[in-house]
Amino acid sequence: MNMYLLGSRMYVKCSRCYVALCLKEAQRCQSSAAPLEQADFLKGAPHRKHPGVTNLKTVRLPEQLQGAAQSVLKSAEVKSLTERAHKLSSFLWSRKRAIESSQLREKAILLEKKFLEQERDIHTDAIDHKLEARISKRVLSELRRTTYHRTPLRYDEDLGLVYMAARLAGGYAAVLRALNEIKKRDPLFVPYSLLDFGSGLGTCTWASHTLWGDSLKEYVCVDSSGDMNTLAEQLLSGGSEVDNPVIKQVYFRQFLPVSPTVQFDLVIAAFSLSELTTLDERLNVIFTLWRKTNSYLVLVENGTKDGHQILMEARDIILKREEEVKHDLRRPSMFAPCTHELPCPKLIKQPVVPCNFTQFYYSLPLTRHQERQQEKFSYLIISRSAEEKAQKSEHWDMTRLIAQVHRRPRHVQCQLCCANGELKQLAVTARRHGKDMYRCARSSDWGDLLPMFHAEDDTNNDEMQ
């Protein structure tokens, strides 16, 4: 075998062929054979799958659930189902909380003062004995015109079927995305029991079973609508009334368990707190759910201002007020999405913008094809003594991406909620933050976590758009 050099290439001549080897490439291959040094926060994972990634790919309904839903809807033959489903989705998204009695009284007092001043400006000399009645009439008329009137919904069988077509896939995607964060960040957590308040069609049961499978031995689903419970049971049985459910040990109730000492490893309330009429009702339910939480309380709502504010009410009241029942003294701790226990900066900043997240999913195929849609939701996960969990990362609980990531040439625009309770607009570059951080940011998306950024990030960088 003869070897000779020509320029920067080494040629090897053998009896069969000539092989050209580039010396520079050979040197690169030799250096890449050694293990590359990575930042500690990557824990050996590739950048596109770094420990802070919590997003899911486009979510599909479990095959058995989708087949059961199609079977139920086909046998029911609901008229104008697609059109009614779209209308219900729009209605639920635009729905607001009912105004509280105290707020209504304050509004009435302000209107009364305003109208009284106007009347005095007009009738400066004459004494009008009918003034009080006239002002009261104007106040009532203005209140009716400007106050949001919440329409109560009664989920009977017909509306339950429309709700199935409208919200089954989107609700499942949002709950699965929230629960997946627990699964990924706390892999040692293996729940045995589940309590689902406002269970509806049982989407939380299906999402929990998707992630933890047979480790869950008890599912307690609470919904005030008997018709919805019946539909949920049909979905578990493949769309028929045969007593052979896909998921075993699922128990349906119309009221929460009475015993104050019974706890569940996982407690979920998805799109149900917003159905409660008054603040007092919501607070009573929130305290009850927290007392029944052994490990994680998961709350999910629409990604609207009202949905976000309902969750922040729950967050503040659980964190700030002592628990009424003393049988479990473990303190509450924020798990997600908040990176701190300070007041939500999005509620302080004007104009108020909800803290929400997105998840892509495939809709329930009401026609021949499935549509890829996007669910926008807000969520809150509170844990018992989360600081004691060995799996809690010292790096990946510091900052969360709270908006769409904008990838630009040589930098990535990120909007972050930081551990100090502040919002931060940051342009991540390889030169300033390191190649590993830059590549992690470039591989991240809305809702993912990033490691804590250091104090040397100057204020000029914060203001970059």
Buried (B, 14 or more C-beta within 10 A) or exposed (E): EEEEEEEEEBEEEEEEEEEEEEEEEEEEEEEEEEEEEBBEBBEEBEBEEBBBBBBBEEBBBBEBBBBBBBBBBEEBEBEEBEEBBEEBBEEBEEBEBBBEEEEEEEBBEEBBEBBBEEBEEEEEEEEEEEBEEEBEEBBEEBBEEEBEEEEEBEBEBEBBBBBBBBBBBBBBBBBBBBBBBBBBBBEEBEBBBBBBBBBBBBBBBBBBBBBBEEEBEBBBBBBBBEBBBEBBBBBBBBBEEEEEBBBEEBEBBEEBBEEEEBBBBBBBBBBBBBBBEEBEEBBEBBBBBBBBBBBBBBBBBBBBBBBBBBBBBBBBBBBEEEBEEEEBEBBBBBBBBBBBBBEBBBBEEEEEBBBBBBBBBBBBBBEEEBEEBEBBBBBBBBBBEBEEBEEBBEBBBBBBBBBEBEEEEEBBBBBBBBBEBBBBBBBBBBEBBEEBBBBBBBBBEBBBBBBBBEEEBEEEBBEEE
